Amino acid sequence: MTGQAAQQQANQQQANQQQVNQSATQADPAVVVREAGEADVETAATLFRGYLDFYEVDVEDPDAPRAFLAERIAKDESLVLLADVPGHGTVGFAQVYRAFSSLTLTTAWILNDLYVAPSGRRTGAGRALLREVLRRARAAGVAGVQLETAYDNTVAQGLYEAEGFVREEFHVYFHDLGAATSAEG
């Protein structure tokens, strides 16, 4: 990256951060976002199954999503947040993994999962979850939060861009190694 390109990227990130800081004061106060604990696994797993259904992921073992989340929470391997909306209940969840960025030599977070059940859409739950992830990342001194979504998920893309996320210039590749179900994987 050239010096000019790096400066442009830094300026864009600063502008995005200002936008996020301004919009953070406008979050819907009715939505309560909280960290999921072991007592919340069933609730989180129900939302996680909805997320997997949304992305048309075929899960052979119906308990696998619950077991997966329970292990992440118990081992503190991810941050799982839940969104509660009065009159609707717990309608959304987000899951964040901690990572490192070799290009910036810093810590980064990956917002791997963000989902709001149909009954909770248009309540501000998705935006509240996203803002809470960003708030916690800033408080933790994280350099940035990365996410990806399907090309046709334009609703989510609009939310992400409105909250200061910028589409990167990188292509994402994945090499499928099959169903890795070993205890090591």
Phi, psi and chi 1 to 4 in degrees:
 res  aa     phi    psi   chi1   chi2   chi3   chi4
   1 MET       -  132.8 -178.1  179.7  -55.5      -
   2 THR   -75.0  164.1   67.4      -      -      -
   3 GLY   -59.5  -40.5      -      -      -      -
   4 GLN   -66.9  -42.0 -176.9  179.4   11.5      -
   5 ALA   -65.1  -39.6      -      -      -      -
   6 ALA   -64.4  -40.2      -      -      -      -
   7 GLN   -66.0  -40.9 -176.8   59.6   45.5      -
   8 GLN   -62.2  -42.0  -73.1  174.9  -23.1      -
   9 GLN   -64.9  -41.6 -175.9  177.0   12.1      -
  10 ALA   -63.4  -41.5      -      -      -      -
  11 ASN   -63.3  -41.6  -69.5  -16.7      -      -
  12 GLN   -64.9  -41.6 -179.7   63.5   45.7      -
  13 GLN   -64.6  -38.6  -71.9  173.2  -19.7      -
  14 GLN   -65.4  -42.9 -176.4  177.9    6.7      -
  15 ALA   -63.2  -41.2      -      -      -      -
  16 ASN   -64.1  -40.8  -69.8  -19.4      -      -
  17 GLN   -63.3  -40.5 -171.9   59.0   51.3      -
  18 GLN   -62.2  -40.9  -71.2  171.2  -12.6      -
  19 GLN   -63.1  -43.5 -179.8 -177.8    0.9      -
  20 VAL   -63.1  -45.0  168.6      -      -      -
  21 ASN   -61.0  -40.4  -69.9  -19.5      -      -
  22 GLN   -68.1  -42.7  -70.8  170.5   -8.2      -
  23 SER   -74.2  -21.8   64.5      -      -      -
  24 ALA   -63.4  -26.4      -      -      -      -
  25 THR   -78.8   -9.3   61.3      -      -      -
  26 GLN  -105.2   14.1  -57.9  165.6    1.2      -
  27 ALA   -65.0  148.6      -      -      -      -
  28 ASP   -67.9  115.1 -172.7  -18.3      -      -
  29 PRO   -69.1  -14.3   24.0  -30.5      -      -
  30 ALA   -75.2  -22.3      -      -      -      -
  31 VAL   -85.9  126.8  179.5      -      -      -
  32 VAL  -109.0  122.8  175.1      -      -      -
  33 VAL  -107.6  131.2  176.9      -      -      -
  34 ARG  -138.7  157.0   59.5 -170.0  171.2   85.4
  35 GLU   -78.7  134.3 -173.1  169.5  -16.3      -
  36 ALA   -78.2  139.3      -      -      -      -
  37 GLY  -117.2 -173.9      -      -      -      -
  38 GLU   -60.3  -29.8  -68.4 -176.0   23.7      -
  39 ALA   -70.9  -15.4      -      -      -      -
  40 ASP   -99.0    5.1  -62.2  -58.5      -      -
  41 VAL   -59.2  -43.5  168.5      -      -      -
  42 GLU   -61.8  -45.0  -69.8  -58.2  -33.9      -
  43 THR   -63.6  -47.0  -59.4      -      -      -
  44 ALA   -63.1  -38.7      -      -      -      -
  45 ALA   -65.7  -36.2      -      -      -      -
  46 THR   -62.2  -44.4  -61.4      -      -      -
  47 LEU   -67.4  -38.6  -68.9  163.0      -      -
  48 PHE   -61.9  -40.6 -170.7   37.7      -      -
  49 ARG   -63.7  -38.8  -78.1 -171.4  -71.5  -86.7
  50 GLY   -61.6  -40.2      -      -      -      -
  51 TYR   -62.2  -47.1  170.2   80.1      -      -
  52 LEU   -62.8  -39.4  -65.5  170.9      -      -
  53 ASP   -63.0  -41.8  -71.2  -15.6      -      -
  54 PHE   -56.7  -41.5  178.1   82.3      -      -
  55 TYR   -90.9   12.1  -81.4  106.5      -      -
  56 GLU    55.4   42.8  -60.8  175.5   -6.1      -
  57 VAL   -89.7  122.3  174.9      -      -      -
  58 ASP   -86.2  115.1 -176.3   29.7      -      -
  59 VAL  -109.1  115.4  178.6      -      -      -
  60 GLU   -68.8  -43.2  -68.5  179.8   26.1      -
  61 ASP   -94.5  112.6  177.8    0.2      -      -
  62 PRO   -63.3  -18.3   14.9  -21.0      -      -
  63 ASP   -90.6   -7.5 -168.4   50.0      -      -
  64 ALA   -59.4  -44.3      -      -      -      -
  65 PRO   -60.4  -40.8  -25.4   35.5      -      -
  66 ARG   -63.4  -47.3 -176.7 -158.2  170.2  -73.8
  67 ALA   -62.6  -40.5      -      -      -      -
  68 PHE   -60.4  -50.3 -177.8   85.0      -      -
  69 LEU   -65.2  -42.0  -82.1  179.9      -      -
  70 ALA   -58.5  -41.3      -      -      -      -
  71 GLU   -68.6  -42.1 -175.7  173.5    3.4      -
  72 ARG   -61.1  -42.8  -59.3  -67.5   75.9   72.5
  73 ILE   -70.1  -46.5  -69.5  169.9      -      -
  74 ALA   -62.3  -37.1      -      -      -      -
  75 LYS   -91.4    2.6  -67.7 -177.7  175.4 -178.0
  76 ASP    53.4   41.7 -166.3   30.5      -      -
  77 GLU   -91.0  -13.3  -68.0  177.6  -21.1      -
  78 SER  -149.3  161.7   68.9      -      -      -
  79 LEU  -100.3  120.7  168.2   66.1      -      -
  80 VAL  -113.7  123.5  177.4      -      -      -
  81 LEU  -112.9  147.1  -60.7  173.9      -      -
  82 LEU  -122.4  145.1  -62.2  172.5      -      -
  83 ALA  -112.5  123.2      -      -      -      -
  84 ASP  -106.8  132.2  -62.1  -41.1      -      -
  85 VAL  -123.2  123.8  176.9      -      -      -
  86 PRO   -53.2  133.3  -24.2   34.1      -      -
  87 GLY    84.2  -11.7      -      -      -      -
  88 HIS  -120.4  -21.9  -64.6  -87.1      -      -
  89 GLY    86.5 -156.2      -      -      -      -
  90 THR   -84.3  112.7  -55.2      -      -      -
  91 VAL  -115.8   -9.5  -62.1      -      -      -
  92 GLY  -148.8  159.7      -      -      -      -
  93 PHE  -147.1  156.4   94.5  106.6      -      -
  94 ALA  -136.2  146.2      -      -      -      -
  95 GLN  -130.7  127.1 -178.3  165.4 -145.0      -
  96 VAL  -120.5  135.7  177.0      -      -      -
  97 TYR  -110.4  140.5  -64.3  105.5      -      -
  98 ARG   -83.5  139.6  -64.1  157.6 -168.5   97.5
  99 ALA  -146.6 -178.0      -      -      -      -
 100 PHE  -127.3  148.9  -59.9   94.9      -      -
 101 SER  -112.0  111.8  170.0      -      -      -
 102 SER   -67.9  -31.8  -61.4      -      -      -
 103 LEU   -72.1  -26.2  -63.0  178.5      -      -
 104 THR  -111.9   -3.8   61.8      -      -      -
 105 LEU    55.9   40.3  -54.4  176.6      -      -
 106 THR  -140.2  177.1   58.3      -      -      -
 107 THR   -84.1  142.3  -57.2      -      -      -
 108 ALA  -134.9  161.0      -      -      -      -
 109 TRP  -116.3  148.5  -79.2    6.2      -      -
 110 ILE  -114.3  114.5  -60.8  170.5      -      -
 111 LEU   -82.0   93.3  175.6   53.8      -      -
 112 ASN   -80.8  -35.3 -152.8   66.4      -      -
 113 ASP  -136.7  132.4  -47.7  -50.1      -      -
 114 LEU  -144.1  122.4  177.4   68.2      -      -
 115 TYR  -147.6  138.5  175.7   75.9      -      -
 116 VAL  -125.6  127.2  176.2      -      -      -
 117 ALA   -61.2  151.4      -      -      -      -
 118 PRO   -51.2  -35.8  -28.7   36.0      -      -
 119 SER   -68.2  -16.8   64.6      -      -      -
 120 GLY  -109.0    2.9      -      -      -      -
 121 ARG   -72.2  149.1  -65.6 -173.6 -176.3  150.1
 122 ARG    68.7   21.5  -61.7 -126.2  177.1  -96.2
 123 THR  -105.3   -7.5   63.5      -      -      -
 124 GLY    91.4    4.2      -      -      -      -
 125 ALA   -64.5  -43.9      -      -      -      -
 126 GLY   -62.1  -45.9      -      -      -      -
 127 ARG   -63.7  -41.4 -173.8  173.7  -53.2  -84.4
 128 ALA   -64.0  -41.6      -      -      -      -
 129 LEU   -62.3  -46.5  -76.4  162.9      -      -
 130 LEU   -60.8  -45.2 -169.5   58.6      -      -
 131 ARG   -65.9  -35.1  -72.1  179.5  179.2  172.7
 132 GLU   -69.4  -37.4 -177.8   62.7   11.3      -
 133 VAL   -60.0  -47.1  167.2      -      -      -
 134 LEU   -64.6  -39.9  -66.3  172.3      -      -
 135 ARG   -62.3  -46.5 -174.4 -166.4   70.5   73.7
 136 ARG   -67.2  -36.5  -73.0  173.4 -178.4 -115.7
 137 ALA   -63.6  -44.8      -      -      -      -
 138 ARG   -60.6  -44.9  -85.1 -166.9  -68.3  -72.3
 139 ALA   -63.4  -30.9      -      -      -      -
 140 ALA   -85.2   -3.9      -      -      -      -
 141 GLY    75.9   24.8      -      -      -      -
 142 VAL   -75.1  141.1  172.5      -      -      -
 143 ALA   -69.1  -33.0      -      -      -      -
 144 GLY  -175.3  168.9      -      -      -      -
 145 VAL  -121.9  128.9  176.7      -      -      -
 146 GLN  -110.4  145.9  176.7 -177.7  -29.0      -
 147 LEU  -149.7  167.1   59.8   81.2      -      -
 148 GLU  -143.9  154.9   59.0 -173.8   64.3      -
 149 THR  -147.0  167.4 -168.9      -      -      -
 150 ALA   -65.6  148.7      -      -      -      -
 151 TYR   -56.5  -35.0  -72.4  113.5      -      -
 152 ASP   -92.7    4.5   62.0   -8.9      -      -
 153 ASN   -88.5   68.6 -166.0  -10.8      -      -
 154 THR   -70.0  -27.4   56.2      -      -      -
 155 VAL   -63.3  -48.3  172.4      -      -      -
 156 ALA   -63.8  -41.5      -      -      -      -
 157 GLN   -59.4  -41.3  -68.0  167.7   25.8      -
 158 GLY   -62.0  -42.0      -      -      -      -
 159 LEU   -63.1  -48.7  170.5   62.7      -      -
 160 TYR   -60.6  -45.2  -58.4  145.0      -      -
 161 GLU   -67.7  -36.3  -68.9  170.8   11.4      -
 162 ALA   -65.3  -26.4      -      -      -      -
 163 GLU   -96.0   11.5  -67.8  -61.8  -41.2      -
 164 GLY   100.2    2.0      -      -      -      -
 165 PHE   -76.0  143.4  -76.7   81.4      -      -
 166 VAL  -120.0  135.3  176.6      -      -      -
 167 ARG   -67.6  126.7 -170.5 -179.3  -48.1 -125.2
 168 GLU   -78.8  166.3  -71.1  -76.4  -45.3      -
 169 GLU   -93.4    8.9  -61.2  -74.8  -31.4      -
 170 PHE   -98.2  148.5  -67.4   90.7      -      -
 171 HIS   -90.9  142.7  -69.2  -78.2      -      -
 172 VAL  -101.4  129.2  175.4      -      -      -
 173 TYR  -116.8  151.9  -68.7   87.7      -      -
 174 PHE  -143.2  133.3 -177.9   76.3      -      -
 175 HIS  -111.5  108.6 -174.2 -177.7      -      -
 176 ASP   -73.8  122.7 -170.7   -8.9      -      -
 177 LEU  -104.3   13.8  -62.0  174.2      -      -
 178 GLY    88.7 -174.1      -      -      -      -
 179 ALA   -77.7   97.5      -      -      -      -
 180 ALA   -81.5   98.9      -      -      -      -
 181 THR  -112.5    9.8   57.5      -      -      -
 182 SER   -71.2  160.2   72.9      -      -      -
 183 ALA   -66.6  -21.3      -      -      -      -
 184 GLU   -80.2  -24.4  -61.1  172.4   32.7      -
 185 GLY   -88.1      -      -      -      -      -
